[in-house]
Amino acid sequence: MFKNYKIKKNIIYAGKVLHNLGLVAGFDGNISIKSGNTIFITGTMSYKGNLKNSDIVSVKIGEKLIIKGKKNPSSEFPMHKKSYEVRTDINAVIHAHPFYTVLLSVIEIRPNTNLTPEAFIFLKDIPVAPYKTPGSFELAESAKMLVNSNIVILEKHGVLAVGKDIYHALDIIEKTENIAKKTYYTLISGKYPKLFKDEEIMELNIIRNKLSGKLL
């Protein structure tokens, strides 16, 4: 019971962070943590800035899904489930709607990870999944793009991020939105950004390779 309490506490914390940073609006987005063969996920119509224990649903995975809670699981549950299947090394999944990241996807521009060392090392090439209807099987299949990345941009929609815990999933979303914002302001400045030189890229790749086992 204490473990379940801690899991729900972490989901509630993540909801507040997403809300306070403007990474979700109102009921938008969904958060989950996996423990054994059970996925704890925010229920439908759950206000992320003020989540309660009753907003979190547990879904036991087996031949049949055993759902416990006062709400229905988020309509994006299949996307979370697929994420855990694709990445057996992770324990947390977050789907958020970061403003600048989504805005760039609408105009078909990727966040430029060649602007800062942190983005280059920890994000590199962020995959973008073509637009699919929210809650659909096709959208859930976008999770397959997580095989070599901790985040995928969902065109016109949001992001899907994973981590070994809730903090790593939050971190990757914050980093992505941060570089998306820098990319946007670089674009509207009308000036060509000063990108890394070849020798600088070589040095950053050395750092990235040293961390490669810790990045995924």
N, C-alpha and C positions, 0 to 999 in steps of 0.2 A: 504493500500500500504506500509506503514512504517513497519508493521508487516512482510510482505513478504520480504522486504528488509533486515530486521534483521535475518530472517530465512536463507536467501541466504548468508548473511555475516557469519553466524555461520558454514554453510556447507563449505564455502570457507576456513575459519579458520581451520576446521577439516582436510580438504585436505592438507593444508600446514603442519600441525602437523604430519599426517601420512607419508607424503613424507619426511619431515626433519628427522624423527626418523627411516626411512627405513622400515616402516610397510607396504608400498605398493611400487610398481615399475611402473613408467610411468602411463599408463592408467588403471592399475589394481585397483581393489576394487571399492566400491560404498558407498555412504553416503546418508542418508535420514532423514528428520524431518517431523513429522506429526502435522498438525494444523487443528483441526476440522475433516472434512471428506476429507481433501486434503493432499496428500503426496508429499513433495518436494524432488526430488531425482536427483543425478548426472546423466547426460545423457551418452549415449554410447561414447566411445573414448574421454573421458575428462581427461586431464592431471591433476592429483590430486595436484601437487605441485604449479600449477598456474591456479586455477579455475577462471572462469569469471561468471558473472550473466547469460550469455547466455548458459553456460554449465549445468545449473540447470533447470529441467523440473518439472512442477506441474501436478499431476494426481489426479483428483477429483473422489472419490470412490462413486459409486451408481449402478444402474441397468446396466449402461454402464460406462466405464472409459472415462473421458473427459481429454484429454492430451493437455497441452499448453506448448509451448516452441519451440526452434529452433532445438532441437535434439530429438531423440527417448529416452525414459527412459532406464536406464540400463537394460541389459538382465536379471539381478538378481532382477528386480522389484518384481516378484512373491514371492521371499523369504522375501523381506522387508514387503510386504503386509501381508504375513502369520505371520510374527513376531508381527505386530501390532494387528492381530486378536488373537494370542495366549496370548499376554501380553497387555491388555488394559490399564495398568498403565504406559506405557512408551511412550515417544515422540520422540525418536531418535534411529536409527539403523545404524550400521556401519559394513560393510564387508571388512576385510583387509587380507593381506597375510604376517603376521609376520614370519620372517625367522626361528627362533629357534623353535617356536611353530609348524610350518609346518614340519620342519625337524624331530622333535620328532614323529610326527604322521606317517611319512613315515617309521620309524623304530619301529612303534607300541609301543611307550613309552609315557605315560602321564606326563605332568609337575608335579613334586613332590611338592605338596603344604604343605608338612610336613617339609619343609626346613626353612621357615621364618614365623614369626607370622602374617605378613600382608597377605601372601598367604593363610595361614590356615584360617584366619578370613574372608577374603573377597572373596576367590575363592573356598576353600574347595575342593570338588570333581567336576572337570570340565568334563561335558559330551563330548563324542567324537562321531560324526556322521560318519557312514561308507561312503566311497567315493561314490559320485554320480556325473554325468556329469554336468558341469557348465551350469547354465541357465535352467536346467530341472525341471520338476514338482517334481521329486523325491528329488532333492536338496532343493527345496523350503519347502518340508515337514520336512526337518531337523529342521526347526524353532520350531517345536513342542517340541523339547528338551529344549527350553528356559523356559518351564513352571516353573521349579524350579531353574533356573540359569540365570544369566545375560549374559552368554557367552557360546557358544558351539564351539568346535573345529571341523572343516570340514576336514576330513582325506585327506591328500595329497593336500590340497587346501588352507585353510585359517581359519579364525574365523568369527563368526557372533556374534556381541555384541549389547546389548540394554541398554538404560538408560532413566532416566526421562528427561534428556537433553543431548546435544551433549558431554558435558564435562564428564558426568558419563559413557557414552559409550566409550569415549577415555580412561578414567581412567582404566576401566576393561581390555581393550586390552593391555595397557601399563603394567599393573600388571601381566597379563598372560604371555606376552613376557618376562618380567623380570625374572619370576620364571622359565620359559622354558629355558632361557639362563643359569641360575644357575644350573638347572637340567642337562643340556648338559655338562657343564664343570665339574660337579660332576662326571658324568659318565666317561669322558675321563681322569679324574685324577687317576682313578683306585682305589680310596679309598672309603670306605664305609662312607656315610654321617652321621653326628651326628644328629639324629632325636630327636623330642620332647619326653620327658619322660611322663609316664601316668599322673602324677600330673600336668605337664605343659599343657598337652592336656585338662585336666579338667578346668584349669584356662582360657585357650583360648576359650573353648566352652562356658564358662560363659560370656565372652566378646562378643562372636559371638551371643549368644542368646539375650543379651541386645540390640544388634544392628540389630537383625533379621528383624524388621519392616522397617529398613532403607537400608538393603542390596539389596532388590529386588524392 
